Amino acid sequence: MKPIWHSVTASEALEALGGRATGLTEGDAAERRARYGLNELPTPPGVSALQVLGAQLNSMIVFLLIAAIVVSLLFDDRLEAAAIGAVLVINTIIGFVTEFRARRAMEALITLDLPHALVLRDGTLRALPARDLVPGDVVALETGRQVPADGRLIEAVDLRVDEAPLTGESMPISKTASASLATDTLLGDRVTMAYLGTAVAGGLGRIVVTATGQSTEVGRIGVLTSGVQLERTPLERRLDALGRRLVWMTLGVAAVVAALGLYHGLPLDAVIETSIALAIAAVPEALPAVATIALAVGVHRMARRHALVRRLPAVESLGSTTVVCTDKTRTLTSGEMAVVRIWASGIDTAEREADAGSQDATRRDGPVRKLLEAAALASRAQAEVGPGAEAARVDPVDRAVLNALERAGLTRDALLASAPESGLVPFSSERKYMASFHEGGERPRAFVKGAPRAVLDLCAWVETSAGARPLDEAARAALTAVNDRFAGDGLRVLAVASGDAAEASASGLTGLTFLGVIGLADPPAPGVKETIGRLRAAGLRTVMLTGDQRLTAESVGRALGVIDVNDHGLDGRELDNLEAAAIGPIVASHAVFSRITPEHKLTVVRALQAQGEIVAMLGDGVNDAAALKQADVGVAMGVRGTDVAKRAAAIVLQDDRFETIAAAVEEGRVIFDNIRKFVFYLFSCNVAEILVLLGAGVAGLPLPLLPLQLLWLNLVTDTFPALALALEPAEGEVMQRPPRRPEEAILSRRFLGTVLLYAAMITAVTLAAFVWALNTAPERASTMAFMTLAVAQTLHLGNARSHRAVLGWTHMTANPFAIGGVVLSILLQMAAAWFAPLAALLGVTPLLPREWAVAIGLAVLPAVIGQVLKIVSPRR
């Protein structure tokens, strides 16, 4: 049975792995490499151009159009088949080019990092490619280096590891080789282990490699991610549902027409011709192309806002989102520690958290300045980096203290000029403090910062507004209460002390004066709180998932408005203890989750989806990958994000700005609104065509429209105004309304009712023109119906552009493409009437001026009545 590595001792780990403190021999390593394979993660195969092309055709509406082409060819209607085929080709090209370019841009963001490792082989420390590591290898860890494999620590000197990409923990974790841990210790608390993909923030250490490649924690998450199946987006599901309805509608219409034709004694060929005409009328040939163009426009707009969309429908999915799940560290927060609160000599700067360490604060508060100077002297200005390290890193706590000092107008170098450093006690997980010693008197002057209880144990005095006083039990209790208050607010607490030391070593640190405490936090990234408020106003709930401690998570959640003051979060252990049936409702009632593992994140996303939510997931770490893939739309950070997270996501934020999410939600809503607008427009027009033919059939009238005339209307006159609808700007209240219900179809009952109302008006004026012409000039009756219907459909664009009236000049000109679409459609229709070859092809005869007046006069009525209805009763 394989040992639980974090719970065994260093010597037990070496023995179990057949390793030695002096390292493996090259022969041992070669044998193990043959057995375990290379220490590398498999690169997921890229999506080929053929796969992207095939995805463009995987739609019920596309299948329906292909069927229409087949039927047209069977009846030797080659022109109709060619026209429908041209629409499909245009749609496929647009979708393919947009998505293929996005995927290639995405691949450019992913750079495989293959670091070197310092490995003991044959007793000699040498730099080798990390891919050559095997279980049992002994690897040296230094500040600035990445951990090249999973390993059990066998040595650790002041070692701190940044595990944010793996666990979400915002602060570097102090590691030790000697701790005794339980077998069920959570990943974020395994201080005896170092994991692939994390980075050494400070100190030195050695590990014996326990796992490589896919057997590592990162590799395990990769397996977890690969097991998640990609689901179709809400838009894809809605369009497929629409396609299925169209199939039944088309078959039903054809059957009704055939029955009516046979009832009236029409010849079989006339019945077939009429059925084909109605099938053409029922299918909105332009819908796939217009939908694709609307999504492509959205992708272009998102690209200008620094969001790269890998799959076209994904941008609309954000518009359907009801819950935004997000990692905390470096997503909601800046990822950089900052001094936000100081207590010194009884002065609490809580009321000036944003300016703790500012010049105003330190000018007014001498004790605060004194404390900052002491803390800065007990910090390192730069990390000590070993030879060959990839990058230098300053400890984030030291960097926060030094930044606060600089905001006060001082620098550590200036302090050292008057008090040169003469000694140092580095931070260690056992001591829990660091100290520096400086010249300036008979004895070295010591400055200490660290854990409050550890620093208090070195002190005999406490600084007060009246000067230093003995540190008695009452004072100690008061200082402990300050620490607890800061910690209760989710802050990382540092205590600071100074005084003359007996000698420049740890044993000389006695009788110091306690100066105060510093509260540090990973502050919210700019604009995050406002964005969460904007999402809440739009009806979206934000759920925070983090590996941080519960108090920290809840404090950040309250500060950002994720949860209210009296709300509490749920941690990973509590989530593990839930019954399966209770997970969904309990997850749905919480918005902050702490000490979360990758499996927990996946559980939360799935539980929310099971509750009927449309979930967007934001993250940047390896630990976010499975949840990013499972979510309805995964969003990864492009600058700080790991390659694993980027590959799993559908959208990548190239500027790492959380505000871009609100912009994406707005863009997604605009896209869906515009899709509904042109679906409304196309279906109003197509249903009107069906009703015109059905109405004439029921009344026993001749066929008002020829099949080619219907195809002309669907592919030419209807298409250009519909394309203009894809470019409609956002309506004012788009982010002030709740999300659409996930189960809501595009063709809802209310929506269909509105479609039928406007289609009936267009039908009425078309049949009126047709009947009038039958009584006055029968040879031009079909042309009258054709022209009236075309103009009525074109002007109907105004009714489709908004649920409000668009009579004002501002509204009318808000989308210049709509005006252009109307003008172009009218010109094309005039060409059909006056360009002789085209008129002959479509069966159009010239109209008299009086007939044009009747046709146009009737055609404008539906547009006018529609605007009046919107003024009287505006509704969505």
Beta strands, then each sheet from edge to edge (+ up, - down):
strand 1: 116-121
strand 2: 124-129
strand 3: 138-142
strand 4: 150-162
strand 5: 173-174
strand 6: 193-194
strand 7: 199-211
strand 8: 307-309
strand 9: 323-327
strand 10: 338-344
strand 11: 347-348
strand 12: 421-425
strand 13: 433-438
strand 14: 445-450
strand 15: 459-464
strand 16: 467-470
strand 17: 492-500
strand 18: 512-521
strand 19: 541-545
strand 20: 570-571
strand 21: 592-594
strand 22: 615-619
strand 23: 633-637
strand 24: 651-653
sheet 1: 2+ 1- 3+ 7- 4+ 5-
sheet 2: 2+ 1- 3+ 7- 4+ 6-
sheet 3: 8+ 24- 23- 22- 9- 19- 21- 20-
sheet 4: 11+ 10- 18+ 15+ 16-
sheet 5: 11+ 10- 18+ 17- 14+ 13- 12+
end
